[in-house]
Amino acid sequence: MKKLASILIQVAFALILLIGACANPVKNKLKGSWRSKDGAVKLNITEKDFIMDDGEAIAEDYFVKDDTIFTSFQGNKPYTGFVIKKVDEHYLKLIGPDSVAMEYGR
């Protein structure tokens, strides 16, 4: 009986860890270097920073909630929101705060 309880506890912890690791697949697909279709803008998304380089690279903190990326410069509010329309391994389409669509490729 003690072995069964121990096994069930271990399986429960393994499931919790697995669910936590797969909790935000969108954020995992976002990470990396992106370039706009016209090549004018570079976008680099790391674990902590959202860096859009269109002449002046500024690193901003960010978090992802549902289908929106919220950025802020050094924790200042209000947040700037970018809606994720599509993301996969090679393509990213964002709608910026001014409702302009931006397309990026790797």
Secondary structure, 3 states (H helix, E strand, C coil): CHHHHHHHHHHHHHHHHHHHHCCCHHHHHHCEEEEECCCCCEEEECCCEEEEECCCEEEEEEEEECCEEEEEHHHCCCCEEEEEEEECCCEEEEECCCCCEEEEEC
